[in-house]
Amino acid sequence: MFIFGILLLAFLIGIYPFWDTKYTNKLKVTYHEKERVAYFKYIIYSEWGVTLLILLMVAVTATTFSDIGLTMPSENASKTMGMFVGFLIGIGVAVFGLMRLPFYRKYQEAQTNTVSYMVPTGKFDKRLGIFVAVTAGICEEIIYRGFLLHFLANSPFNLEGSVLMIVGAAIFGIAHYYQGWKGVLLTGLVGYALSRVYFSTGSLLFPIILHAIIDLRFMLTAKSESKINIETKSV
């Protein structure tokens, strides 16, 4: 498992982030659905491939599935997360209200412009985008929160506490290098927050759900730059 962990760590830091640019560089220029579909398929196949490999290694080694967070939350954690979910619902209601205000809609559009090339524009890539969001929620949590943090917490790294979460968040941010440095910082912060949720509950269940919701919201509500330009010209 140690050799596998080192190889996976090297892959996640030194190779995987840059494979994305093969698909995104062209997509950033064309915004074509064909390139977007190809990129979505790459995400789905690659993330499920890495995840299934991790699960296979766990199944044949001394590492258990609960070691990588594939277990139900404790009773106390469930109560804590109940309060957390209630807070999220309150935030969601507030954001829904803000979305009705023109200045906030413009702010949101500006925030998503850097990755607007990923926003589905057709029926097929929108359906595929939903599957991408669910895939990211499940696979990226198992890879970056479950396995990676467990590996970094053990020999020879022996990381723990905030240091462990910061290092894990940094690696998760690097995985989104194709989004630019702003994307690296933003996803790193999200990764840190999801790590805190994971450690507070002892389970990947809530991080998976939250991660999927975040990505689904982007896929279903954001507008692509091409659509924004068309709407602007028609006014």
ChimeraX attribute file (.defattr): number of C-alpha atoms within 10 A of each C-alpha:
attribute: neighborCount
match mode: 1-to-1
recipient: residues
	/A:1	14
	/A:2	11
	/A:3	8
	/A:4	12
	/A:5	17
	/A:6	13
	/A:7	11
	/A:8	19
	/A:9	18
	/A:10	12
	/A:11	12
	/A:12	19
	/A:13	16
	/A:14	13
	/A:15	13
	/A:16	18
	/A:17	19
	/A:18	17
	/A:19	13
	/A:20	18
	/A:21	16
	/A:22	11
	/A:23	18
	/A:24	22
	/A:25	13
	/A:26	14
	/A:27	20
	/A:28	17
	/A:29	9
	/A:30	14
	/A:31	20
	/A:32	17
	/A:33	20
	/A:34	12
	/A:35	19
	/A:36	25
	/A:37	20
	/A:38	14
	/A:39	20
	/A:40	22
	/A:41	17
	/A:42	16
	/A:43	17
	/A:44	19
	/A:45	14
	/A:46	14
	/A:47	20
	/A:48	18
	/A:49	12
	/A:50	16
	/A:51	19
	/A:52	15
	/A:53	13
	/A:54	20
	/A:55	17
	/A:56	11
	/A:57	16
	/A:58	18
	/A:59	12
	/A:60	10
	/A:61	9
	/A:62	10
	/A:63	16
	/A:64	14
	/A:65	14
	/A:66	14
	/A:67	17
	/A:68	25
	/A:69	23
	/A:70	16
	/A:71	13
	/A:72	15
	/A:73	19
	/A:74	13
	/A:75	10
	/A:76	11
	/A:77	17
	/A:78	15
	/A:79	13
	/A:80	14
	/A:81	17
	/A:82	12
	/A:83	11
	/A:84	13
	/A:85	14
	/A:86	11
	/A:87	12
	/A:88	13
	/A:89	12
	/A:90	12
	/A:91	12
	/A:92	12
	/A:93	12
	/A:94	11
	/A:95	12
	/A:96	11
	/A:97	11
	/A:98	13
	/A:99	15
	/A:100	10
	/A:101	10
	/A:102	10
	/A:103	10
	/A:104	14
	/A:105	14
	/A:106	11
	/A:107	11
	/A:108	14
	/A:109	16
	/A:110	12
	/A:111	12
	/A:112	17
	/A:113	16
	/A:114	15
	/A:115	18
	/A:116	22
	/A:117	25
	/A:118	28
	/A:119	25
	/A:120	27
	/A:121	18
	/A:122	11
	/A:123	10
	/A:124	11
	/A:125	22
	/A:126	17
	/A:127	13
	/A:128	19
	/A:129	25
	/A:130	20
	/A:131	18
	/A:132	25
	/A:133	24
	/A:134	21
	/A:135	21
	/A:136	22
	/A:137	24
	/A:138	21
	/A:139	22
	/A:140	23
	/A:141	29
	/A:142	25
	/A:143	23
	/A:144	21
	/A:145	29
	/A:146	24
	/A:147	25
	/A:148	22
	/A:149	23
	/A:150	19
	/A:151	22
	/A:152	20
	/A:153	17
	/A:154	12
	/A:155	9
	/A:156	9
	/A:157	10
	/A:158	11
	/A:159	18
	/A:160	15
	/A:161	10
	/A:162	12
	/A:163	11
	/A:164	20
	/A:165	23
	/A:166	18
	/A:167	18
	/A:168	22
	/A:169	26
	/A:170	19
	/A:171	21
	/A:172	28
	/A:173	25
	/A:174	24
	/A:175	24
	/A:176	21
	/A:177	19
	/A:178	19
	/A:179	20
	/A:180	12
	/A:181	13
	/A:182	13
	/A:183	18
	/A:184	21
	/A:185	19
	/A:186	14
	/A:187	22
	/A:188	23
	/A:189	17
	/A:190	17
	/A:191	26
	/A:192	23
	/A:193	15
	/A:194	22
	/A:195	25
	/A:196	17
	/A:197	21
	/A:198	22
	/A:199	16
	/A:200	16
	/A:201	23
	/A:202	21
	/A:203	23
	/A:204	26
	/A:205	19
	/A:206	21
	/A:207	25
	/A:208	22
	/A:209	14
	/A:210	16
	/A:211	21
	/A:212	23
	/A:213	15
	/A:214	14
	/A:215	18
	/A:216	20
	/A:217	12
	/A:218	20
	/A:219	25
	/A:220	15
	/A:221	10
	/A:222	20
	/A:223	20
	/A:224	20
	/A:225	20
	/A:226	16
	/A:227	13
	/A:228	14
	/A:229	10
	/A:230	10
	/A:231	10
	/A:232	9
	/A:233	8
	/A:234	7
	/A:235	5
